[in-house]
């Protein structure tokens, strides 16, 4: 069973949306490389065209465009995808995935290159609007309970005990 989570982003608007494809809908993605163009009809979005920009495998390792194939590999790199620079010129050995989509790929990142008629980002906005409607604009904080002031009872101070030596 092949299943991918697809993240579609539009650099013009800055919005993104997620879709999940399984089985027969996911098969056209297998074998595609980073940088390949994908038609929107593959994921039921007619009129759209996308560019594959990256992704990650089932263990969370990011795909790198400079690593050919679908395997994972430990690379020695200074920077780039999957590398947080520790300092100038410091190289790190990191495990990354290749640039080809395969059945163990979990997420695929796509960028819109040609816009279609349908607004795919409108559906992504609805949950955020519903959440804002649930919470009132001004939330009333419950009043803090008053602290009770304990009255000190007057006790006779004890006399210090004298040591018998």
NORLIN-V759508 format. One record per residue. N is the residue number from 1. RES is the residue in one letter. OMEGA is omega in degrees with one decimal (* if undefined). Layout:
n,res,omega
N,RES,OMEGA
N,RES,OMEGA
This chain:
n,res,omega
1,X,-179.9
2,X,-178.7
3,X,178.8
4,X,167.3
5,X,-177.3
6,X,177.3
7,X,-178.3
8,X,178.2
9,X,178.0
10,X,-176.9
11,X,-179.9
12,X,-177.5
13,X,-178.2
14,X,-178.9
15,X,177.2
16,X,180.0
17,X,179.7
18,X,174.8
19,X,175.1
20,X,177.5
21,X,-178.1
22,X,172.9
23,X,-173.8
24,X,178.7
25,X,-177.4
26,X,-176.6
27,X,179.5
28,X,-179.9
29,X,-177.6
30,X,-179.7
31,X,178.0
32,X,179.7
33,X,176.3
34,X,-178.5
35,X,179.5
36,X,176.1
37,X,-179.2
38,X,178.2
39,X,-178.4
40,X,-179.5
41,X,-179.8
42,X,-179.3
43,X,176.5
44,X,174.7
45,X,-175.8
46,X,178.7
47,X,-178.9
48,X,168.4
49,X,-176.0
50,X,173.7
51,X,179.2
52,X,-175.7
53,X,179.8
54,X,-179.6
55,X,177.3
56,X,-179.2
57,X,-173.9
58,X,178.2
59,X,176.5
60,X,178.8
61,X,-176.5
62,X,176.5
63,X,177.5
64,X,-178.4
65,X,-177.7
66,X,179.0
67,X,-176.4
68,X,175.1
69,X,-176.9
70,X,-176.6
71,X,170.9
72,X,-179.8
73,X,173.3
74,X,-179.1
75,X,175.3
76,X,-172.9
77,X,177.5
78,X,-178.3
79,X,178.5
80,X,-176.5
81,X,178.4
82,X,-177.0
83,X,171.6
84,X,-175.2
85,X,178.6
86,X,-179.7
87,X,-177.2
88,X,175.6
89,X,-179.2
90,X,179.7
91,X,-179.7
92,X,174.9
93,X,-177.2
94,X,175.5
95,X,178.6
96,X,178.6
97,X,179.8
98,X,-173.6
99,X,-177.3
100,X,178.1
101,X,177.7
102,X,-173.4
103,X,177.9
104,X,176.9
105,X,-177.7
106,X,-175.9
107,X,177.3
108,X,178.5
109,X,179.8
110,X,175.4
111,X,179.6
112,X,175.5
113,X,176.3
114,X,-175.3
115,X,175.4
116,X,-179.0
117,X,-175.9
118,X,176.5
119,X,-176.7
120,X,-177.7
121,X,178.5
122,X,179.1
123,X,179.6
124,X,-179.0
125,X,-174.1
126,X,-179.7
127,X,-179.9
128,X,178.5
129,X,179.4
130,X,179.5
131,X,-178.3
132,X,178.4
133,X,-179.0
134,X,-178.4
135,X,176.4
136,X,-176.4
137,X,179.4
138,X,177.8
139,X,178.3
140,X,178.0
141,X,178.4
142,X,-178.8
143,X,179.6
144,X,178.0
145,X,-179.0
146,X,178.8
147,X,179.0
148,X,178.3
149,X,-179.0
150,X,177.2
151,X,-180.0
152,X,177.0
153,X,-177.8
154,X,178.1
155,X,177.8
156,X,178.2
157,X,-180.0
158,X,177.5
159,X,177.7
160,X,-179.7
161,X,178.9
162,X,179.0
163,X,175.2
164,X,-179.1
165,X,*
